[in-house]
Amino acid sequence: MISARCRLASLAEITRPLIRWLTLALATGALLAALGPFGSYLNGSLTERAGYWIGAVLLGLLLYGSAYRLAARWTPQTGFRWWLALIAASIVASVPETLATRAAAFWLWPELARLQLPFLTWFAQSVTIGTTGMLVIGFLRRPIAAAAGPTRKPAPIDGVSLGPDVLALQMEDHYVRVHRATGSALILMPLGTAITHVEAEGLRTHRSWWVARRAVVSVEGNPRSMRLILSNGVVAPVARSAVTHLKAAGWVSAAGGTIGLAGQGLVSPGDR
């Protein structure tokens, strides 16, 4: 039962942001339909414009969202390089966006096709909207830097504490995502340094994960593919090399080939 609740919580972790982004896309599309930028207010009825703009924004959510994730994966999210990467990613994503929206507009409003509007004009409009959105999202989602010391390097800082309420630490590029029951946030700090500033018992379960003992509610999988289900619904991976350390610390035990939590009254795969 606990595992089922954890799976539902994990599913909610995925669906909540998706619903938020879809809602934002629908609202943005409706707003653009009403405003009619780039002369689109002259095209057809409000219903037709709403269908066009909402479809364009939903496609943009897929294209520009993918471009954003690629930029975030390959570029540190700080400094001039990050903003340059977002602009470059937006320009690349604008190519398929332009092709699709131009074709859709010509199909909806054949009179536009007869005007022979150049591709570059349409492309410039897509770049303008896409780049603006990418830069705004990049600004809103910028990582929260850890407290600055006298030097610029992300080294241990005396007096900094992440507190006892941390459930898990997850490495993301040069940053660490701090998971708490109330949500998560990024800090600019190496994972090893962040671990030393947590006031809770825990273990490093993976190269990029540290988990607090009290956060674990169940274990799934086997020694070759083990996962820890945390109290906030997050699923933390366990490296094969870390299984031995978890056993030694009394987190899990092997009995009859089944891995389960030891000594905490928690749910193991064999109990479900």
KEKE-3310 file (N, C-alpha, C; in steps of 0.2 Angstrom, whole numbers, plus 5000, padded with zeros to 4 digits):
npx = (5004:5010:5019:5011:5006:5017:5020:5010:5012:5025:5020:5012:5022:5027:5016:5011:5020:5018:5005:5004:5013:5005:4994:4999:5003:4991:4984:4993:4992:4979:4979:4988:4980:4970:4977:4983:4997:5009:5001:4992:4979:4971:4968:4955:4943:4941:4940:4947:4960:4963:4964:4975:4985:4986:4989:5001:5009:5008:5016:5027:5030:5035:5046:5054:5055:5062:5074:5078:5081:5092:5101:5103:5108:5121:5127:5134:5123:5125:5131:5137:5138:5128:5116:5119:5119:5105:5099:5105:5099:5086:5085:5088:5077:5067:5067:5060:5048:5044:5042:5032:5021:5020:5015:5003:4996:4995:4987:4975:4972:4971:4974:4985:4995:4995:5000:5013:5022:5039:5050:5060:5054:5044:5051:5059:5049:5045:5057:5058:5047:5050:5063:5061:5053:5061:5072:5065:5060:5073:5078:5068:5070:5083:5097:5098:5111:5123:5127:5139:5156:5173:5180:5178:5177:5167:5168:5169:5159:5161:5150:5139:5123:5113:5103:5092:5081:5082:5079:5085:5099:5103:5114:5116:5123:5134:5128:5118:5103:5092:5082:5067:5053:5044:5047:5059:5075:5088:5106:5122:5134:5146:5142:5148:5152:5140:5134:5142:5136:5124:5112:5109:5106:5113:5116:5127:5120:5122:5132:5128:5119:5113:5105:5094:5092:5080:5071:5068:5055:5052:5059:5063:5066:5081:5097:5105:5098:5092:5081:5076:5062:5056:5050:5044:5039:5049:5060:5075:5090:5100:5117:5126:5137:5135:5125:5131:5136:5124:5119:5128:5126:5114:5102:5096:5093:5097:5087:5083:5085:5077:5077:5075:5070:5079:5076:5068:5054:5049:5042:5046:5050:5045:5035:5024)
npy = (4994:5006:5007:5009:5021:5029:5027:5034:5046:5049:5049:5060:5069:5070:5073:5085:5097:5095:5098:5111:5117:5114:5121:5134:5135:5135:5146:5156:5154:5158:5171:5177:5175:5184:5196:5196:5197:5203:5206:5196:5198:5201:5190:5179:5172:5175:5162:5154:5160:5157:5143:5142:5149:5142:5129:5132:5137:5125:5116:5124:5122:5109:5109:5120:5118:5106:5110:5119:5110:5103:5113:5116:5104:5103:5115:5126:5133:5147:5164:5172:5163:5154:5161:5164:5151:5148:5157:5153:5140:5143:5148:5137:5129:5136:5134:5122:5125:5137:5131:5123:5131:5141:5133:5128:5141:5145:5135:5137:5150:5154:5166:5171:5163:5167:5179:5177:5177:5179:5166:5170:5181:5175:5167:5176:5181:5169:5167:5178:5177:5164:5166:5176:5169:5158:5165:5172:5160:5155:5164:5164:5151:5151:5144:5144:5152:5146:5153:5166:5166:5173:5169:5164:5151:5136:5130:5122:5131:5139:5138:5136:5128:5115:5110:5099:5094:5089:5078:5071:5073:5078:5077:5088:5092:5105:5108:5105:5097:5100:5090:5092:5089:5099:5103:5106:5113:5121:5122:5130:5121:5108:5090:5082:5092:5097:5087:5086:5097:5093:5090:5077:5059:5048:5041:5039:5034:5033:5038:5051:5054:5057:5050:5053:5043:5043:5046:5036:5025:5013:4999:4995:4983:4973:4968:4971:4980:4992:5003:5017:5022:5037:5047:5058:5054:5054:5044:5036:5031:5016:5012:4998:4995:5002:4995:4985:4994:4999:4988:4985:4996:4993:4996:4988:4971:4954:4941:4926:4929:4941:4958:4969:4982:4984:4983:4994:4993:4995:4994:4981:4973:4960:4961:4966)
npz = (5000:5004:4994:4983:4986:4985:4971:4966:4970:4964:4951:4951:4953:4940:4932:4937:4933:4919:4917:4921:4912:4900:4902:4903:4890:4883:4888:4883:4869:4867:4871:4862:4851:4853:4854:4841:4835:4823:4813:4812:4817:4806:4800:4797:4808:4826:4832:4823:4823:4836:4836:4827:4834:4847:4843:4837:4848:4857:4849:4849:4862:4863:4854:4858:4871:4871:4865:4875:4886:4880:4879:4892:4896:4891:4893:4906:4918:4920:4918:4903:4892:4894:4891:4878:4873:4875:4866:4854:4853:4852:4840:4832:4835:4829:4816:4812:4818:4811:4798:4800:4806:4796:4785:4790:4792:4779:4774:4782:4778:4763:4756:4761:4756:4743:4744:4745:4756:4762:4768:4777:4783:4791:4798:4806:4814:4821:4828:4836:4845:4850:4856:4865:4874:4878:4885:4895:4902:4905:4914:4924:4929:4933:4942:4960:4968:4980:4996:4995:4996:5001:4990:4972:4969:4970:4984:5000:5012:5027:5040:5033:5032:5027:5034:5044:5037:5025:5012:5001:4990:4974:4961:4947:4934:4937:4948:4963:4967:4980:4988:4997:5009:5006:4993:4980:4976:4967:4970:4969:4971:4974:4975:4985:4994:4997:5004:5016:5023:5027:5040:5044:5045:5033:5016:5002:4988:4975:4961:4959:4969:4985:5000:5013:5027:5034:5025:5016:5011:5005:4996:4979:4966:4963:4968:4957:4951:4959:4968:4978:4986:4990:5004:4999:4986:4977:4966:4970:4962:4965:4965:4959:4966:4978:4985:4994:5004:5009:5014:5024:5032:5037:5031:5021:5018:5013:5010:5006:4993:4991:4992:5005:5017:5032:5049:5050:5049:5036:5019:5009:4992:4994:5002:4996)
capx = (5000:5014:5023:5006:5005:5023:5020:5005:5016:5030:5017:5010:5028:5028:5010:5009:5023:5016:4998:5006:5015:5000:4989:5002:5003:4984:4983:4997:4989:4973:4981:4991:4974:4966:4981:4984:5003:5012:4996:4987:4972:4967:4967:4949:4939:4945:4941:4952:4966:4964:4966:4981:4990:4986:4993:5008:5012:5009:5021:5033:5032:5039:5052:5058:5056:5068:5080:5080:5084:5098:5106:5104:5113:5128:5130:5132:5117:5127:5135:5135:5138:5121:5111:5120:5116:5098:5097:5106:5094:5080:5086:5088:5071:5063:5067:5054:5042:5042:5040:5025:5016:5019:5011:4997:4993:4993:4981:4969:4971:4975:4976:4992:5000:4995:5004:5020:5026:5045:5051:5064:5050:5040:5057:5061:5043:5046:5063:5056:5043:5053:5069:5058:5050:5067:5075:5061:5060:5079:5078:5064:5073:5090:5099:5100:5118:5124:5130:5145:5162:5178:5183:5173:5176:5162:5171:5165:5159:5160:5144:5133:5120:5107:5098:5090:5075:5084:5077:5090:5103:5104:5118:5114:5129:5138:5123:5114:5096:5090:5075:5064:5046:5040:5049:5066:5079:5095:5111:5128:5139:5148:5138:5152:5152:5133:5133:5145:5132:5117:5112:5104:5110:5111:5122:5128:5118:5124:5137:5125:5113:5114:5098:5093:5089:5073:5067:5066:5049:5052:5064:5061:5071:5086:5104:5108:5094:5088:5078:5074:5056:5057:5043:5041:5038:5055:5063:5082:5093:5105:5122:5127:5143:5132:5121:5135:5136:5117:5118:5132:5123:5107:5096:5093:5095:5096:5084:5080:5085:5073:5079:5070:5073:5081:5075:5064:5047:5047:5040:5051:5046:5042:5029:5018)
capy = (5000:5012:5008:5011:5028:5032:5027:5039:5053:5049:5050:5067:5073:5071:5076:5092:5102:5094:5101:5118:5119:5114:5127:5140:5135:5136:5153:5160:5154:5162:5178:5179:5175:5190:5202:5196:5200:5202:5207:5190:5200:5202:5183:5175:5174:5173:5155:5151:5162:5153:5136:5142:5151:5137:5124:5135:5137:5118:5114:5127:5119:5103:5111:5125:5114:5101:5114:5121:5104:5101:5118:5115:5098:5104:5122:5128:5138:5154:5168:5174:5157:5151:5165:5163:5145:5149:5161:5148:5134:5145:5149:5131:5126:5141:5132:5117:5129:5141:5127:5120:5136:5144:5128:5129:5147:5145:5131:5140:5157:5153:5172:5172:5160:5171:5185:5174:5180:5176:5162:5173:5185:5171:5164:5181:5181:5163:5168:5184:5174:5159:5168:5179:5164:5155:5169:5172:5154:5154:5169:5162:5145:5151:5141:5148:5151:5145:5159:5167:5167:5178:5167:5162:5144:5133:5126:5122:5137:5139:5141:5135:5122:5113:5108:5092:5092:5087:5071:5068:5077:5075:5081:5090:5096:5108:5110:5100:5098:5098:5088:5092:5087:5105:5104:5105:5119:5120:5126:5130:5118:5101:5086:5081:5098:5098:5081:5088:5102:5091:5088:5071:5052:5046:5037:5041:5028:5033:5043:5058:5054:5055:5050:5053:5037:5043:5048:5030:5022:5007:4998:4991:4980:4968:4971:4974:4986:4994:5009:5018:5026:5042:5049:5064:5051:5054:5038:5037:5025:5014:5009:4991:4996:5005:4990:4983:4999:4999:4982:4986:5001:4990:4999:4983:4964:4949:4935:4922:4933:4946:4964:4973:4986:4981:4986:5001:4992:4998:4989:4978:4970:4954:4962:4969)
capz = (5000:5004:4988:4978:4987:4982:4964:4964:4972:4959:4945:4952:4951:4933:4929:4939:4929:4913:4917:4922:4905:4895:4904:4901:4883:4881:4889:4879:4863:4867:4872:4855:4846:4855:4852:4834:4833:4816:4808:4812:4819:4800:4797:4799:4814:4832:4833:4818:4826:4842:4834:4825:4839:4852:4840:4836:4855:4859:4845:4852:4869:4862:4851:4862:4877:4870:4864:4881:4889:4877:4881:4899:4897:4888:4895:4913:4918:4922:4914:4896:4888:4895:4888:4871:4871:4874:4859:4848:4854:4850:4833:4829:4836:4826:4809:4811:4820:4805:4793:4802:4806:4789:4781:4793:4790:4772:4773:4785:4775:4757:4753:4763:4751:4737:4745:4744:4761:4762:4773:4782:4787:4795:4803:4811:4819:4826:4832:4841:4850:4854:4860:4871:4879:4881:4889:4901:4906:4908:4920:4930:4932:4935:4949:4966:4970:4987:4999:4992:5001:4998:4983:4968:4968:4974:4989:5006:5015:5034:5043:5029:5033:5023:5039:5045:5034:5018:5010:4996:4986:4967:4957:4941:4931:4942:4954:4967:4968:4987:4989:5004:5008:5003:4986:4978:4974:4965:4973:4966:4976:4973:4979:4990:4999:5000:5009:5023:5026:5029:5047:5044:5043:5026:5013:4995:4985:4968:4960:4958:4973:4992:5002:5020:5030:5037:5019:5013:5014:5002:4991:4974:4962:4966:4969:4951:4949:4965:4968:4984:4985:4996:5007:4994:4980:4972:4966:4970:4960:4969:4961:4962:4971:4984:4989:5000:5009:5012:5019:5030:5037:5040:5027:5017:5020:5008:5013:5000:4986:4991:4995:5009:5022:5038:5055:5050:5048:5030:5014:5004:4987:4996:5007:4992)
cpx = (5004:5017:5018:5006:5011:5023:5015:5009:5021:5026:5014:5016:5029:5022:5009:5013:5020:5009:5000:5008:5010:4995:4992:5002:4996:4982:4987:4994:4983:4974:4984:4985:4971:4970:4982:4991:5005:5006:4991:4980:4968:4965:4960:4946:4943:4945:4946:4959:4968:4967:4973:4986:4991:4990:5000:5012:5013:5015:5028:5035:5036:5045:5057:5060:5062:5074:5083:5084:5091:5103:5108:5109:5120:5131:5129:5127:5119:5131:5133:5134:5131:5116:5112:5118:5109:5096:5099:5101:5088:5080:5085:5081:5066:5062:5061:5048:5040:5039:5033:5020:5015:5014:5004:4993:4991:4987:4975:4967:4974:4977:4983:4997:5000:4999:5012:5025:5033:5046:5055:5059:5046:5045:5058:5055:5044:5052:5062:5052:5047:5059:5066:5056:5056:5071:5072:5061:5067:5081:5075:5067:5080:5092:5100:5107:5118:5127:5137:5150:5167:5181:5177:5172:5171:5164:5167:5165:5157:5153:5138:5130:5114:5101:5096:5084:5076:5082:5082:5093:5104:5108:5115:5119:5133:5134:5121:5107:5094:5083:5072:5056:5042:5042:5056:5069:5086:5100:5117:5133:5140:5144:5142:5152:5145:5132:5136:5140:5125:5117:5107:5108:5108:5117:5121:5126:5120:5129:5134:5119:5116:5107:5099:5090:5082:5068:5065:5060:5049:5058:5061:5067:5075:5092:5107:5104:5089:5086:5075:5068:5056:5050:5040:5039:5043:5058:5071:5085:5099:5110:5123:5132:5140:5128:5125:5135:5129:5116:5122:5129:5116:5101:5093:5096:5093:5093:5081:5080:5081:5076:5074:5073:5074:5080:5071:5056:5044:5045:5045:5047:5042:5036:5023:5015)
cpy = (5006:5013:5011:5019:5032:5032:5033:5046:5054:5052:5058:5072:5075:5075:5083:5097:5101:5098:5109:5121:5119:5120:5133:5141:5137:5144:5158:5160:5158:5169:5181:5179:5181:5196:5202:5199:5199:5203:5201:5192:5201:5195:5180:5177:5172:5166:5152:5153:5159:5146:5137:5144:5146:5131:5126:5135:5130:5115:5117:5124:5113:5105:5115:5122:5109:5104:5117:5116:5102:5106:5118:5109:5099:5111:5123:5134:5145:5157:5169:5168:5154:5155:5165:5157:5145:5152:5156:5142:5136:5146:5143:5128:5130:5138:5127:5121:5134:5137:5125:5126:5140:5139:5128:5135:5147:5140:5134:5146:5157:5160:5174:5169:5164:5177:5183:5178:5176:5172:5166:5178:5181:5168:5169:5182:5175:5164:5173:5181:5169:5161:5172:5174:5160:5159:5171:5166:5153:5158:5166:5155:5145:5148:5146:5147:5150:5152:5160:5169:5172:5176:5165:5155:5141:5128:5126:5129:5137:5142:5139:5128:5121:5111:5101:5089:5090:5079:5067:5074:5074:5079:5082:5095:5099:5110:5104:5102:5096:5097:5088:5090:5093:5106:5103:5112:5117:5125:5125:5127:5110:5096:5084:5086:5098:5093:5083:5093:5100:5088:5082:5065:5050:5043:5040:5034:5027:5038:5050:5058:5053:5055:5049:5046:5037:5045:5042:5026:5015:5006:4993:4988:4974:4971:4973:4980:4988:5001:5011:5023:5030:5044:5055:5061:5051:5047:5039:5031:5023:5010:5002:4991:4998:5000:4987:4988:5000:4993:4983:4991:4999:4993:4993:4976:4960:4943:4931:4925:4939:4952:4967:4977:4983:4985:4993:4999:4995:4992:4987:4975:4964:4955:4964:4963)
cpz = (5000:4998:4983:4979:4984:4975:4962:4965:4966:4952:4945:4951:4944:4930:4931:4935:4922:4912:4917:4915:4900:4896:4902:4893:4880:4882:4885:4872:4862:4868:4865:4850:4847:4852:4844:4832:4826:4811:4807:4814:4812:4797:4801:4805:4820:4834:4829:4821:4832:4841:4832:4830:4845:4849:4839:4843:4858:4855:4848:4858:4868:4859:4855:4868:4876:4869:4870:4886:4887:4879:4888:4901:4896:4890:4902:4913:4921:4917:4906:4891:4888:4891:4880:4869:4870:4867:4853:4848:4851:4842:4829:4829:4831:4818:4808:4813:4814:4800:4794:4802:4800:4785:4784:4792:4783:4770:4776:4781:4768:4754:4755:4758:4745:4738:4745:4750:4762:4768:4779:4786:4793:4801:4808:4816:4824:4831:4838:4847:4854:4858:4866:4876:4882:4886:4896:4906:4909:4914:4926:4933:4933:4942:4954:4969:4978:4990:4997:4997:4998:4992:4979:4967:4972:4979:4995:5010:5023:5036:5039:5031:5029:5028:5039:5041:5027:5017:5006:4993:4979:4963:4950:4938:4936:4948:4957:4968:4975:4987:4996:5003:5005:4996:4985:4976:4972:4969:4970:4971:4974:4977:4985:4996:5002:5005:5016:5026:5028:5036:5048:5042:5036:5022:5005:4991:4978:4967:4960:4964:4980:4995:5010:5022:5031:5031:5015:5016:5011:4997:4986:4970:4966:4966:4963:4948:4954:4965:4975:4983:4992:4998:5003:4987:4975:4972:4965:4967:4965:4965:4964:4967:4978:4988:4995:5005:5013:5016:5025:5035:5039:5036:5023:5019:5014:5011:5007:4994:4986:4995:4999:5014:5028:5044:5055:5049:5041:5025:5010:4998:4989:5000:5003:4988)
residu = (MET:ILE:SER:ALA:ARG:CYS:ARG:LEU:ALA:SER:LEU:ALA:GLU:ILE:THR:ARG:PRO:LEU:ILE:ARG:TRP:LEU:THR:LEU:ALA:LEU:ALA:THR:GLY:ALA:LEU:LEU:ALA:ALA:LEU:GLY:PRO:PHE:GLY:SER:TYR:LEU:ASN:GLY:SER:LEU:THR:GLU:ARG:ALA:GLY:TYR:TRP:ILE:GLY:ALA:VAL:LEU:LEU:GLY:LEU:LEU:LEU:TYR:GLY:SER:ALA:TYR:ARG:LEU:ALA:ALA:ARG:TRP:THR:PRO:GLN:THR:GLY:PHE:ARG:TRP:TRP:LEU:ALA:LEU:ILE:ALA:ALA:SER:ILE:VAL:ALA:SER:VAL:PRO:GLU:THR:LEU:ALA:THR:ARG:ALA:ALA:ALA:PHE:TRP:LEU:TRP:PRO:GLU:LEU:ALA:ARG:LEU:GLN:LEU:PRO:PHE:LEU:THR:TRP:PHE:ALA:GLN:SER:VAL:THR:ILE:GLY:THR:THR:GLY:MET:LEU:VAL:ILE:GLY:PHE:LEU:ARG:ARG:PRO:ILE:ALA:ALA:ALA:ALA:GLY:PRO:THR:ARG:LYS:PRO:ALA:PRO:ILE:ASP:GLY:VAL:SER:LEU:GLY:PRO:ASP:VAL:LEU:ALA:LEU:GLN:MET:GLU:ASP:HIS:TYR:VAL:ARG:VAL:HIS:ARG:ALA:THR:GLY:SER:ALA:LEU:ILE:LEU:MET:PRO:LEU:GLY:THR:ALA:ILE:THR:HIS:VAL:GLU:ALA:GLU:GLY:LEU:ARG:THR:HIS:ARG:SER:TRP:TRP:VAL:ALA:ARG:ARG:ALA:VAL:VAL:SER:VAL:GLU:GLY:ASN:PRO:ARG:SER:MET:ARG:LEU:ILE:LEU:SER:ASN:GLY:VAL:VAL:ALA:PRO:VAL:ALA:ARG:SER:ALA:VAL:THR:HIS:LEU:LYS:ALA:ALA:GLY:TRP:VAL:SER:ALA:ALA:GLY:GLY:THR:ILE:GLY:LEU:ALA:GLY:GLN:GLY:LEU:VAL:SER:PRO:GLY:ASP:ARG)
# end
